[in-house]
Amino acid sequence: MDIEQPKTPREYSPRRSSVLGALKVLLRTRISAGVITVIPVVVTIWLVLLIFGLIKNTTQRAVEAYLLSNTETPTGMVTLESLHFDLEGYEALKAKRERVGMNINRDEFFDFFPWHVRWGIPVFSVLLTMFLLYLIGLFTANLIGRRMINTAESMLDQVPLIKTVYRAIKQILHSLSGDQSQNFQRVALIPFPQERMRCVGFITSIFRDSITDEELATVFIPTTPNPTTGYLQILRRKELVELDWSVEEAVRTIMSGGILRPDFLTIVPNSDKRHIEALKANPELTAPKNEGDQPV
């Protein structure tokens, strides 16, 4: 009688395990790269569609209400006919609905327009909204409009919650519009909040000390992740680390918490740059003379 031998567990294969691990790493890397590539595109498309929808809906309802009201007057019917409106089909459906005590709804009404008119209504609404925004901007640019806006803002400042939201949104829009960035002359690193730390700031003006004639600079230090608020400091220009960053690069660095930053970054202040450049031009100054000597 044969005795059944117990089954031995499958032998461990280091090579198989390494291949599976490599495949997992490869899949994870490729999927992560795909996600990083797709998400910015999707978010951008979503924002464009969102903004387009907001602009379109602002005036599209008014345009549609105007077209609907044209069915009540002979002059309005002429306007609809100029837009190739199917008047015969509309009258037939209207009579059919009236016999059963019903009316034509909004969607059915616009189905009697040709496709290019239905497509052109949202486009016309966007153009109309942009034109109205232009008129509002033109109105606020003159003295009377500016006074009316200031009066309305002073009334909003009396409401606790609304004034906070309104001021925050207005500051963010001003910073994104580019008007505020024109006042920023250069980007620099500032010793703040202590001497051994550096933070990103914007140089807004450079002037001379009234007594010592030393070169000074006013610097705006924004906060993260909202760069519209911050601190204003006056420092000696030689204590700054002036960078060749653009204002957009600095704002992107601040809002991302330092994740998105330009490649060039140094914390060497302006006063030490000449000394370092001199050392680079004369390598003999940095080379030790003996084994125990330290570099200069």
Phi, psi and omega in degrees: 000124182278135178264126181291126180282139178296146180285131178274143179297153180298133182293144181284130181247106179300325182294317179296320179296320180292324178294316178297320178297319178295321178295319178297316179297319180296315179297316180297321180293315182291320178295319178297319178296321178295319178296317180296327180284321188279320187301313178300324179294315181296316180296320179297314179298319180297318179293319179297315179295323179296313180295319178298318180295320179296316179294319182294315184291341182300318184242351183296322178299321179292320179295316179295321178297322178296316179294322178295324181288343181290343179286351185264350182230150177298323179295321178294325177295325176296321178297318178295321179295327177294339177264017178062039177286134180283085186291321181296315178295323179294315181295322179295315179292324180295317179294322179294319180290325181293331179294334179254011177073033181236161178242161177282129180278176186298314183296319179295324179298314183284348175290343179277355172274151174293165187297324184289332176286318178298323178288328184282340180298312177298322179295316177297324179295320178296314179296322178294320178297317179296323178294319178296321177297323177297317178297321178296317177297322177294324180291318181286347181282338180270174187293316183295315180296321179296321179293321179294320178296317179296323177295317179294321179293323178294328176290322178293330180293347179277345180262118189303305186287319183294321182295325179293313180295317183296313181295320180295315180295320180295319179294319180295317180294323177296320180291325180281338182287341179096350180294321182288329182292341178292337179277347179272117183277314181212163176258140183211160172262134186241138175290090184207138004275359174220173189296327185270003180245154180230142176225158183280134179217170180242126176282118182262334177198153177234131184211180182254145174295134185293339182253307185270350183062020178282146182283123181241169180213138170268131187232131174264124182253104181281163178257161179253137001265006181259101184281003181276349176240156180172210185232155175243127180229153175245120184229163170290137184295330181291342178276351182274159171246092183284131183249160177267024178285151169277165179297321180297319178295320179293318179296319179296322178295318181293314183291332179270002181070026179091359180290316179258100181223154175296161183290323183277125178204128178219154176246016178282121181291166182300325183292337181262351184294320180296321180295319180291320177297324177293321178295322178292325179288335179235083182300338182295336180289333183264345182281134179288138180285319179237173181296323183275351181285147177261152177299149180291000000 
